[in-house]
Structure formats: structure tokens, C-alpha cells
Amino acid sequence: MSAVMTTRPPVESPATLLDVKQVAAMLCCSPRHIYRMSDAGAMPRPRHVGALVRWCRTEIEQWVAAGCPKVRQAGRAG
């Protein structure tokens, strides 16, 4: 009897980290606008994984559901 291997599509976890292009597509804007909003403190802070910049999908979804409130003071520090 031969075993048939089936592959399942990857299950997308709600805690998935998104890159700037994915966040931009989710919010229907440009990647540059995402960086501007992030620098201005107008959206959830990204995570830095080495040299990569990523946003948590659930934080973005919750932020959108809350009406996209400003989340912190402008600037990268602090």
C-alpha cells in the first residue's frame, strides 16, 4: 500500500507579522504612507526583526476596528 501525501495550505495565524507591502494592501495605501503614519505615531508600532520591519496583523486589525486612533506621540524614539 502506498501512502499518498497531501499538502495542506499553510494556516494563517492571527499573530502573523506583516511587511510594509502587506499592511499597505490591507489599508489600501502606499508603503511610503505606512512609514509616514508609523513615524507620526498614527498607527501601531512595528516590530524590528533584525533588519526587517514587521507589523502584527492582530494589532493592525484591532486598530482599524477602533477607528484608527492615534496611538502615540510622533517620532521613532520612546
Residue pairs with C-beta under 8 A, 6 or more apart in sequence:
14 57
14 58
15 56
15 57
15 58
16 56
16 57
17 47
17 49
17 54
17 55
17 56
17 57
18 26
18 54
18 55
18 56
18 57
18 60
19 52
19 53
19 54
20 31
20 34
20 35
20 53
20 55
21 31
23 31
23 34
23 55
23 60
24 30
24 31
24 33
24 34
26 60
27 34
27 60
27 64
34 43
37 43
38 45
38 46
39 74
39 75
39 76
40 74
41 70
41 71
41 72
41 73
41 74
41 75
42 68
42 70
42 71
43 55
43 60
43 63
43 68
43 71
44 55
44 56
44 59
44 60
44 63
44 71
45 71
45 72
46 53
46 54
46 55
47 53
47 54
47 55
47 56
48 54
63 69
63 71
